[in-house]
């Protein structure tokens, strides 16, 4: 269990919110304020990776070769 960056996106892959270095939930779920508009999906990556890859609000992510 490691800290994660949680990247909230809309249907087009536009980043709505980044929760950086979110601690792992132990026995109780982590509660976060949901971004507006409501997100379509969330990408969980290793903590610190969003800053390293310059992913922030307004960035647009594209996913290729997903099966």
Secondary structure by P-SEA (a helix, b strand, c coil): cbbbbbbbbcccccccccccccccccccccccccccccccccccccccccccccccccbbbbbcccc
